[in-house]
Amino acid sequence: MSAAHNEMGEMHAPAHASHSGHGHPEGEYAPVFTGARRRELDELLTRYPTKMAVLLPALWMVQEDRGWVSSDAMAEVANVLELTPAYVKGVVSFYTMYHQHPVGQHFIQVCTTSPCNVCGAEDVVNALLKHTGCEELGVTSGDGKYTVIEVECLGACGFATPVMVNEKFIESVTPETVPALLASLG
């Protein structure tokens, strides 16, 4: 374990989390910022006033490559951007858009705020949990394909119930349309 990793403390994926082929549960950590990815980061650094200002894009790059942001990845980002590991961890833990443990290939977010709940969001959540095999919110399905969570607002109250699958927005999901939605994901 690296010294930077020790400064940040341990972060463990829940026992139910699937690694979905991402990350490094059994082996050595392989750095993200090498080759083309490093050149991409270096180019970003020319467009921002400070290295700290590139933190959010750098974290997105890690998550895009690995599917989540591990403690080792946080330490790498801290090193590359000359930040403290604790600062990077604070940012990752503040923003819900960064996954701190492995998630399924299809990360499904369901809006369950009041307007969507009135329109049946809880039934959509239950249908997704049933049809994906996740059984519980935040649990990755046994096949590593799905993780379902509730979110506060997807900003589409006129299209209840809105759902996001990875970066794709889907309007007006009902319990009846869940099987077709999942089938479209492949």
C-alpha positions as CSV (number, residue, x, y, z in Angstrom):
1,M,0.0,0.0,0.0
2,S,1.4,3.4,-0.9
3,A,2.0,6.2,1.6
4,A,-0.6,8.3,-0.2
5,H,-3.1,5.5,0.2
6,N,-2.4,5.4,3.9
7,E,-3.0,9.1,4.3
8,M,-6.4,8.7,2.8
9,G,-7.5,5.8,4.9
10,E,-9.1,2.6,3.7
11,M,-12.2,2.5,1.6
12,H,-13.7,-0.8,1.0
13,A,-16.3,-1.8,-1.6
14,P,-19.4,-3.3,-0.1
15,A,-19.4,-7.0,0.0
16,H,-22.3,-7.1,-2.5
17,A,-20.5,-4.9,-5.1
18,S,-19.6,-6.5,-8.4
19,H,-16.3,-5.5,-10.0
20,S,-17.8,-5.7,-13.5
21,G,-14.3,-6.2,-14.9
22,H,-13.2,-2.8,-13.8
23,G,-10.7,-1.8,-11.2
24,H,-8.1,-4.0,-9.5
25,P,-9.6,-6.2,-6.9
26,E,-7.0,-9.0,-7.3
27,G,-4.0,-7.3,-8.7
28,E,-1.6,-4.4,-8.7
29,Y,-3.0,-1.0,-9.5
30,A,-2.3,0.1,-13.0
31,P,-2.0,3.9,-13.4
32,V,-4.7,5.7,-15.5
33,F,-2.6,8.6,-16.6
34,T,-0.1,7.1,-19.0
35,G,0.2,7.3,-22.8
36,A,-2.8,8.9,-24.5
37,R,-4.7,9.6,-21.2
38,R,-1.7,11.5,-19.8
39,R,-1.5,13.5,-23.0
40,E,-5.2,14.3,-22.7
41,L,-4.7,15.4,-19.1
42,D,-1.7,17.5,-20.0
43,E,-3.7,19.2,-22.8
44,L,-6.5,20.0,-20.3
45,L,-4.0,21.5,-17.9
46,T,-3.2,24.1,-20.5
47,R,-6.9,25.3,-20.5
48,Y,-7.3,25.8,-16.8
49,P,-5.6,28.4,-14.5
50,T,-4.5,25.8,-11.9
51,K,-3.9,22.1,-11.6
52,M,-6.6,22.0,-8.9
53,A,-9.1,23.3,-11.4
54,V,-8.6,20.0,-13.5
55,L,-9.7,17.8,-10.6
56,L,-13.2,17.1,-11.7
57,P,-12.3,16.3,-15.3
58,A,-9.4,14.1,-14.1
59,L,-11.8,12.1,-11.9
60,W,-14.2,11.7,-14.8
61,M,-11.4,10.3,-16.9
62,V,-10.6,7.8,-14.2
63,Q,-14.2,6.8,-13.8
64,E,-14.6,6.5,-17.6
65,D,-11.6,4.2,-17.8
66,R,-12.2,2.1,-14.7
67,G,-16.0,2.4,-14.0
68,W,-15.3,3.8,-10.5
69,V,-12.7,5.8,-8.5
70,S,-10.7,3.7,-6.1
71,S,-8.5,4.8,-3.3
72,D,-5.5,4.1,-5.5
73,A,-6.9,6.1,-8.3
74,M,-7.6,9.0,-5.9
75,A,-3.9,8.8,-4.8
76,E,-2.8,8.9,-8.4
77,V,-4.9,11.9,-9.2
78,A,-3.6,13.7,-6.1
79,N,0.0,13.0,-7.2
80,V,-0.5,14.1,-10.8
81,L,-2.3,17.3,-9.8
82,E,-0.1,18.0,-6.8
83,L,-3.0,17.9,-4.3
84,T,-3.3,16.1,-1.0
85,P,-5.0,12.7,-1.1
86,A,-7.4,13.9,1.6
87,Y,-8.5,16.8,-0.6
88,V,-9.2,14.4,-3.6
89,K,-11.1,12.0,-1.4
90,G,-13.2,14.9,0.0
91,V,-14.2,15.9,-3.5
92,V,-15.0,12.3,-4.6
93,S,-17.0,11.7,-1.4
94,F,-18.9,15.0,-1.8
95,Y,-20.1,14.5,-5.4
96,T,-22.6,11.6,-5.9
97,M,-21.6,11.3,-9.5
98,Y,-18.4,9.6,-8.6
99,H,-18.6,5.9,-7.8
100,Q,-16.5,4.9,-4.8
101,H,-17.0,1.2,-5.4
102,P,-17.5,-0.9,-8.5
103,V,-21.0,-0.6,-10.1
104,G,-22.7,-2.6,-12.8
105,Q,-22.2,-2.2,-16.5
106,H,-25.6,-0.4,-16.6
107,F,-25.8,2.2,-13.8
108,I,-29.5,3.0,-13.4
109,Q,-30.7,6.1,-11.6
110,V,-34.4,6.5,-10.9
111,C,-35.8,9.9,-9.9
112,T,-37.9,9.4,-6.7
113,T,-38.6,13.0,-5.7
114,S,-42.2,13.9,-4.8
115,P,-43.6,14.7,-8.3
116,C,-42.2,11.4,-9.7
117,N,-43.3,9.4,-6.6
118,V,-46.8,10.7,-7.2
119,C,-46.6,9.3,-10.7
120,G,-45.4,5.9,-9.6
121,A,-41.6,6.1,-9.3
122,E,-41.5,3.6,-6.4
123,D,-43.2,1.0,-8.7
124,V,-40.6,1.7,-11.4
125,V,-37.8,1.2,-8.8
126,N,-39.4,-2.1,-7.7
127,A,-39.8,-3.3,-11.3
128,L,-36.2,-2.5,-12.0
129,L,-35.0,-4.3,-8.9
130,K,-37.0,-7.3,-9.8
131,H,-36.1,-7.5,-13.5
132,T,-32.4,-6.8,-13.0
133,G,-32.0,-9.2,-10.1
134,C,-30.4,-6.5,-8.0
135,E,-32.9,-7.1,-5.2
136,E,-31.8,-4.0,-3.3
137,L,-30.9,-0.4,-4.1
138,G,-27.1,0.1,-4.6
139,V,-26.5,-3.7,-5.0
140,T,-25.0,-4.9,-8.2
141,S,-26.7,-7.8,-9.9
142,G,-24.9,-11.2,-9.7
143,D,-24.0,-11.0,-13.4
144,G,-22.4,-7.6,-12.9
145,K,-24.7,-6.0,-15.5
146,Y,-26.9,-3.7,-13.3
147,T,-26.8,-1.4,-10.3
148,V,-30.0,0.5,-9.5
149,I,-30.2,3.6,-7.2
150,E,-32.7,6.3,-6.4
151,V,-31.7,9.9,-7.0
152,E,-33.3,13.2,-5.9
153,C,-34.0,14.9,-9.1
154,L,-33.2,14.4,-12.8
155,G,-34.8,17.7,-13.7
156,A,-37.6,16.2,-15.8
157,C,-40.7,16.4,-13.7
158,G,-42.9,16.6,-16.8
159,F,-41.7,13.2,-17.9
160,A,-42.3,11.1,-14.8
161,T,-40.7,8.7,-14.2
162,P,-37.3,9.7,-15.6
163,V,-34.5,7.3,-15.5
164,M,-30.8,7.6,-16.4
165,V,-28.8,4.6,-17.6
166,N,-25.2,5.5,-17.5
167,E,-25.3,8.8,-19.5
168,K,-28.5,8.1,-21.4
169,F,-31.7,9.9,-20.2
170,I,-35.0,8.0,-20.6
171,E,-38.4,9.7,-20.1
172,S,-41.7,8.4,-18.9
173,V,-40.6,5.0,-17.6
174,T,-43.4,2.8,-16.1
175,P,-43.2,-0.6,-14.5
176,E,-44.7,-2.1,-17.7
177,T,-41.9,-0.6,-19.9
178,V,-39.1,-1.8,-17.7
179,P,-38.6,-5.2,-19.4
180,A,-38.3,-3.5,-22.8
181,L,-36.0,-0.9,-21.5
182,L,-33.7,-3.5,-20.0
183,A,-33.8,-5.6,-23.2
184,S,-32.7,-2.5,-25.2
185,L,-29.5,-2.3,-23.1
186,G,-28.3,-5.6,-24.4
